[in-house]
Amino acid sequence: MKIIKNPSQKNWKELIQRPQNEKNSLHNIVQQVFMDIQESADAALKKYTFHFDGIELKQIKVTQQELKEAENLLSQELKQAIFQAKSNIEKFHFSQKENSQFIETQPGIQCWRESRAIEKIGLYIPGGTAPLFSTVLMLGVPAKIAGCRQIVLCTPPDKKGNIHPAILFAAQTIGITEIFKVGGIQAIAALTIGTESIPSVYKIFGPGNQYVTAAKQYAQEFKVSIDLPAGPSEVLVIADSQANPDFIAADLLSQAEHGPDSQVIFLTTDESILNQTINSVTAQLEKIPRKEIAKKALDNSIGILFDNLDTCFQFSNLYAPEHLILAIDKAKEYRHNVENAGSVFLGNYSCESAGDYASGTNHTLPTNGYARNYSGVSLDSFIKKITFQELSKEGLQTIGPTIELMAEAERLFAHKNAVSIRINKN
């Protein structure tokens, strides 16, 4: 982890850069996979699953038998934890439901907006070395609350062609039954285009590595929407003198263990806290099973000493982190200083892991600086809003002259006539 003291503002742009793969190479790979899926469908899915993951797929869809067996493979404690997390996520997302408001903009003119669920959605759930069954809850729960009619889940299998039982159990608790053993670019392509086994969808959700992110962005060329450009995970921590270095180190490592392309940033106004935290990172690193992955991520990470908290917030808002932890005194009072962040954790005991699993907020968040212009996933992500209006004859007569004048000024005389013909009718 690189340590920097009071870097000049002219160097900040360089410091906020994330690790990147070569974009042209990424685009070419994604384009080729999509083309092959379009031409060969399931056969291409199997080919790329073997090519990228070394897995020979015998069946693509998870069977009912596999779903039943999954429940027996989990401890009662883990199942109860999943139920509790689901309950909290439901409570938070149910609170986001909106009732239509009928607004009379002027007498005889009523406007309102109604929500409609996106009918067909695809969920991408990362698997492999870290099967993110929590993401099933984060995406599946609001999808069900929204009323999405078809939920299709894709997740990469293990070397034996099996899906982690916790992913299957979490899906069952929500009511998701269309589950497919496919990951990576080929999964996104299948959800976009459709194959013999996997139906195409209207919107794709879920985090992933740079390959998955590039595939999701390419999917938009096929008129399929995506939740957000969610790439490798990241966290930024701001700390003052009252922060606990061991807590901070644990938070930094919890992100670093996601993958070698993850990034952690630590900002502090206290040099002693900075040094103690670095020492604690070194000590805790040796105790985690994924330490080799975390080490690689730490190579792309930095700790910065600034003179004051205002400068810390300026840097953080420029970086626009996925997760922001404020390990500072009276943290809640500083929330208005946050302009750009996916999700914020206030105080020494608000660990980012709480949001990842069970506090209730969604953990599918914008990364790579996209928190400047994207929100994290919410109930709104699974619905679209349709506006309605109803004008009475009197209402049109009142507003008609305004419309006629504006249409004529834009030289759109058919627009003007659509009003005039109604006003002048006896």
C-alpha positions in Angstrom: 0.0 0.0 0.0 1.5 3.3 -1.1 1.7 6.1 1.4 1.5 9.8 0.4 1.6 12.9 2.5 -0.3 16.0 1.5 -0.2 15.5 -2.3 -0.7 18.5 -4.5 -4.1 19.0 -5.9 -2.6 18.9 -9.4 -1.7 15.2 -8.8 -5.1 14.1 -7.6 -6.4 13.1 -11.0 -3.6 10.6 -11.2 -4.2 9.3 -7.7 -7.9 8.6 -8.3 -7.2 6.3 -11.3 -8.5 2.7 -11.0 -6.7 -0.4 -12.3 -7.7 -0.9 -15.9 -7.4 -3.6 -18.5 -6.7 -2.6 -22.1 -10.1 -1.4 -23.3 -9.7 -2.2 -27.0 -8.8 -5.8 -26.1 -11.8 -6.0 -23.8 -14.2 -4.7 -26.4 -12.9 -7.1 -29.0 -13.4 -10.1 -26.8 -16.9 -9.0 -25.8 -17.9 -8.4 -29.4 -16.7 -11.8 -30.5 -18.5 -13.7 -27.7 -21.8 -11.8 -28.4 -21.4 -12.7 -32.1 -20.9 -16.4 -31.4 -23.8 -16.5 -28.9 -26.0 -14.9 -31.6 -24.9 -17.5 -34.2 -24.5 -20.7 -32.0 -26.6 -20.0 -28.9 -26.2 -22.9 -26.3 -23.3 -24.4 -28.2 -21.4 -21.2 -27.9 -22.3 -20.9 -24.2 -20.7 -24.3 -23.6 -17.7 -23.5 -25.7 -16.9 -20.3 -23.8 -17.6 -21.8 -20.4 -14.9 -24.4 -21.2 -12.6 -21.9 -22.8 -12.7 -19.3 -20.0 -13.5 -21.4 -16.9 -12.3 -24.9 -17.9 -15.7 -26.4 -17.2 -17.5 -28.8 -19.5 -21.2 -28.0 -19.1 -23.5 -31.0 -19.4 -26.6 -29.1 -18.5 -27.2 -25.4 -18.5 -30.3 -25.0 -16.3 -30.4 -25.9 -12.6 -32.8 -28.7 -12.0 -35.6 -28.9 -9.4 -33.6 -31.8 -7.8 -30.6 -29.6 -7.4 -32.7 -26.9 -5.8 -34.1 -29.3 -3.3 -30.7 -30.7 -2.4 -29.2 -27.3 -1.8 -31.4 -26.7 1.3 -30.0 -29.9 2.9 -26.4 -28.8 2.3 -26.6 -25.6 4.4 -26.5 -25.3 8.2 -29.6 -24.1 10.0 -27.6 -21.1 11.3 -26.7 -20.0 7.7 -30.3 -20.4 6.5 -31.5 -18.3 9.5 -29.0 -15.7 8.6 -30.3 -15.6 5.1 -33.8 -15.2 6.3 -32.9 -12.3 8.6 -30.9 -10.5 5.9 -33.9 -11.0 3.5 -36.3 -9.5 6.1 -34.2 -6.4 6.5 -33.7 -5.9 2.8 -37.4 -6.3 2.3 -38.2 -3.7 5.0 -35.8 -1.1 3.5 -37.0 -1.6 -0.1 -40.7 -1.8 0.7 -40.3 1.7 2.2 -39.3 3.0 -1.3 -42.8 2.2 -2.8 -44.5 5.4 -4.0 -48.2 6.2 -4.3 -49.4 8.1 -7.4 -50.0 11.8 -6.8 -52.7 13.4 -8.9 -51.7 17.0 -9.6 -54.0 19.6 -11.0 -51.6 21.9 -12.8 -54.5 24.2 -13.5 -58.3 23.8 -13.5 -59.3 21.0 -15.9 -55.8 19.6 -16.3 -54.8 16.7 -14.2 -51.3 15.0 -14.4 -49.9 12.0 -12.6 -47.3 9.2 -12.7 -47.7 5.4 -12.2 -45.1 2.7 -11.8 -44.9 -0.4 -13.8 -42.5 -3.3 -13.2 -40.0 -4.2 -15.9 -41.4 -7.5 -17.0 -38.3 -9.5 -17.8 -35.0 -9.0 -15.8 -31.7 -10.9 -15.6 -29.6 -11.2 -12.5 -25.9 -11.9 -12.8 -24.5 -13.4 -9.6 -20.7 -13.7 -9.3 -19.5 -17.2 -8.2 -16.2 -18.9 -8.4 -13.9 -18.3 -5.4 -16.5 -16.0 -3.8 -20.1 -17.1 -4.4 -22.1 -14.0 -3.7 -25.4 -15.4 -2.5 -26.0 -12.1 -0.7 -26.3 -10.5 -4.2 -29.2 -12.8 -4.9 -31.1 -11.2 -2.0 -30.0 -7.7 -3.0 -31.4 -8.0 -6.5 -34.1 -10.6 -6.1 -35.9 -9.1 -3.2 -36.6 -5.6 -4.8 -37.4 -7.4 -8.1 -40.2 -9.3 -6.4 -41.4 -6.3 -4.5 -41.6 -4.4 -7.8 -43.6 -7.2 -9.4 -41.2 -8.3 -12.2 -42.9 -11.2 -14.0 -39.8 -13.1 -15.1 -36.5 -13.3 -13.2 -33.7 -15.1 -14.8 -30.5 -15.8 -12.8 -27.1 -16.6 -14.3 -24.1 -17.6 -12.1 -20.9 -19.4 -12.9 -20.6 -23.0 -11.7 -17.6 -24.6 -9.9 -15.2 -27.0 -11.6 -17.7 -29.8 -11.1 -20.4 -27.9 -12.8 -22.4 -27.2 -9.6 -23.8 -24.0 -8.2 -23.0 -23.1 -4.6 -26.0 -24.3 -2.4 -26.3 -20.9 -0.7 -26.9 -19.2 -4.0 -29.6 -21.8 -4.8 -31.2 -21.5 -1.3 -31.3 -17.7 -1.4 -32.9 -17.9 -4.8 -35.5 -20.3 -3.5 -36.4 -18.1 -0.5 -37.3 -15.4 -3.0 -39.0 -17.6 -5.5 -36.5 -17.6 -8.4 -36.5 -20.9 -10.3 -35.0 -20.0 -13.7 -31.3 -20.5 -12.7 -28.5 -21.1 -15.2 -25.0 -22.4 -14.8 -23.2 -19.7 -16.9 -21.0 -16.8 -16.0 -18.8 -14.1 -17.5 -19.3 -12.4 -20.8 -21.2 -15.4 -22.2 -23.9 -15.1 -19.5 -24.5 -11.4 -20.2 -24.6 -12.2 -24.0 -27.2 -15.0 -23.4 -29.4 -12.7 -21.2 -29.1 -10.1 -23.9 -29.7 -12.2 -27.0 -31.4 -15.3 -25.7 -30.5 -19.0 -26.5 -32.3 -22.3 -26.6 -32.0 -22.5 -22.8 -31.7 -18.9 -21.5 -34.5 -16.4 -22.3 -33.5 -12.8 -23.3 -34.5 -10.1 -20.8 -35.2 -6.3 -20.9 -32.7 -5.3 -18.2 -29.6 -6.9 -16.6 -28.5 -6.5 -13.0 -25.5 -7.5 -11.0 -21.8 -6.8 -10.2 -18.8 -8.4 -11.8 -15.2 -7.9 -13.0 -14.2 -5.7 -15.9 -15.2 -8.4 -18.4 -18.7 -8.6 -17.1 -18.9 -4.8 -16.9 -17.8 -4.4 -20.5 -20.3 -7.0 -21.6 -23.1 -5.2 -19.8 -22.2 -2.0 -21.4 -22.1 -3.7 -24.8 -25.6 -5.2 -24.1 -27.0 -1.7 -24.4 -26.3 -1.8 -28.1 -29.0 -4.5 -28.3 -31.5 -2.2 -26.6 -31.1 -4.1 -23.3 -30.8 -1.8 -20.2 -28.4 -2.3 -17.3 -28.5 -1.3 -13.7 -25.2 0.5 -13.6 -21.5 0.1 -14.6 -20.5 -2.0 -11.6 -17.0 -3.2 -11.8 -14.3 -4.2 -9.3 -15.2 -3.4 -5.7 -13.7 -0.4 -3.8 -13.8 1.4 -0.5 -12.6 4.8 0.7 -12.1 5.5 4.4 -11.8 8.9 6.0 -10.5 8.9 9.6 -9.6 11.4 12.3 -7.7 11.0 15.5 -10.5 9.1 17.3 -10.7 6.3 14.8 -9.8 2.7 15.6 -6.8 1.6 13.4 -7.8 -2.1 13.7 -11.3 -1.4 12.6 -10.1 0.5 9.6 -7.6 -2.2 8.6 -10.3 -4.8 8.7 -12.5 -2.6 6.5 -9.7 -2.1 4.0 -9.0 -5.8 3.8 -12.7 -6.7 3.5 -12.6 -4.9 0.1 -9.1 -6.0 -0.9 -10.1 -9.7 -0.6 -12.8 -9.3 -3.3 -10.2 -9.5 -6.1 -6.8 -8.4 -7.3 -8.4 -5.5 -9.2 -10.2 -4.1 -6.2 -9.0 -0.9 -4.7 -8.9 0.6 -1.2 -8.1 4.2 -0.3 -7.4 5.5 3.2 -7.5 9.2 4.0 -6.6 10.6 7.4 -5.7 13.8 9.2 -3.7 11.9 11.8 -0.2 10.5 11.0 -0.2 8.2 14.0 -3.6 6.7 12.9 -2.1 6.2 9.4 0.9 4.4 10.7 -1.0 2.2 13.1 -3.5 1.3 10.4 -0.8 0.2 8.0 0.7 -1.9 10.7 -2.6 -3.5 11.5 -3.3 -4.2 7.8 0.0 -6.1 7.6 -0.8 -8.1 10.8 -4.4 -8.9 9.8 -3.4 -9.8 6.2 -1.6 -12.8 7.4 -4.7 -14.2 9.1 -7.1 -14.1 6.1 -7.5 -17.1 3.7 -7.5 -14.9 0.6 -4.4 -13.0 1.5 -2.7 -13.5 -1.9 -5.7 -11.9 -3.6 -5.7 -9.1 -1.0 -2.0 -8.4 -1.4 -2.4 -7.8 -5.2 -5.3 -5.4 -4.5 -3.2 -3.5 -1.9 -0.6 -3.0 -4.6 -3.1 -0.7 -6.3 -4.1 1.0 -3.1 -3.0 4.2 -1.3 -3.0 5.8 2.1 -2.9 9.6 2.2 -2.3 12.0 5.0 -4.1 15.4 4.6 -4.0 18.4 6.9 -7.8 18.6 7.4 -11.1 16.9 6.9 -12.3 19.4 4.3 -9.5 18.3 2.0 -10.3 14.7 2.7 -13.9 15.2 1.5 -12.7 17.1 -1.6 -10.5 14.2 -2.6 -13.2 11.7 -1.8 -15.9 13.5 -3.8 -13.4 13.6 -6.8 -12.7 9.8 -6.4 -16.5 9.1 -6.0 -16.1 5.8 -4.1 -18.5 2.8 -4.2 -18.3 2.5 -0.4 -17.4 5.5 1.8 -16.7 5.0 5.6 -16.5 8.0 7.8 -14.5 6.9 10.8 -14.6 10.4 12.3 -16.1 12.0 15.4 -19.8 13.0 15.1 -19.7 11.4 11.6 -23.5 12.0 11.0 -22.9 15.7 11.1 -20.5 15.4 8.1 -22.9 13.6 5.8 -23.7 16.8 4.0 -20.1 17.0 2.9 -20.6 13.9 0.8 -21.4 14.7 -2.8 -20.4 11.5 -4.6 -20.6 8.0 -3.1 -22.5 4.8 -3.7 -23.2 4.1 0.0 -22.0 5.8 3.2 -21.2 4.2 6.6 -21.1 6.6 9.5 -18.9 6.1 12.6 -16.6 3.4 14.0 -19.2 0.6 14.2 -20.8 1.0 10.8 -18.7 -1.5 9.0 -19.1 -1.8 5.3 -19.8 -5.5 5.7 -23.2 -4.6 7.3 -24.3 -3.1 4.1 -22.9 -5.9 2.1 -25.1 -8.5 3.9 -27.9 -7.7 6.2 -28.5 -4.1 7.4 -31.1 -3.6 4.6 -29.5 -1.2 2.1 -28.5 -2.5 -1.3 -24.9 -3.5 -2.0 -25.1 -3.3 -5.8 -23.4 0.1 -6.2 -21.6 2.3 -8.8 -17.9 1.8 -9.0 -15.0 3.3 -11.0 -16.1 6.9 -10.4 -19.7 6.3 -11.6 -21.0 7.4 -8.2 -20.7 10.9 -9.7 -23.8 10.2 -11.9 -25.3 6.9 -10.9 -27.2 5.7 -7.8 -27.0 2.2 -6.3 -29.7 -0.3 -7.1 -33.1 0.4 -5.4 -36.7 -0.5 -6.0 -36.8 2.2 -8.7 -34.2 0.2 -10.6 -36.8 -2.5 -11.3 -39.7 -0.3 -12.4 -40.4 2.3 -15.1 -42.5 5.4 -14.6 -45.4 6.2 -17.0 -46.9 9.7 -17.0 -50.7 10.2 -17.5 -52.7 13.3 -18.1 -56.4 14.1 -18.5 -57.7 17.4 -19.9 -61.3 18.4 -19.8 -62.7 20.6 -22.6 -62.5 23.6 -20.2 -58.9 22.7 -19.4 -57.9 22.6 -23.0 -59.6 25.9 -23.7 -57.7 27.5 -20.8 -54.3 26.2 -21.9 -54.9 26.1 -25.6 -53.8 29.6 -26.6 -50.4 28.9 -24.8 -49.9 25.7 -26.8 -50.9 27.3 -30.1 -48.5 30.2 -29.6 -45.6 27.9 -28.7 -46.3 25.5 -31.6 -46.6 28.3 -34.1 -43.3 29.8 -32.8 -41.6 26.4 -33.5 -43.3 26.3 -36.9 -45.1 23.1 -36.1 -48.5 24.0 -37.4 -50.0 20.5 -37.2 -49.3 20.6 -33.4 -51.2 23.9 -33.3 -54.1 22.5 -35.3 -54.5 19.6 -32.9 -55.4 22.2 -30.3 -57.3 24.6 -32.5 -59.6 21.9 -34.0 -60.8 21.0 -30.5 -61.2 24.5 -29.2 -63.2 25.6 -32.2 -65.5 22.6 -32.3 -69.1 23.5 -31.2 
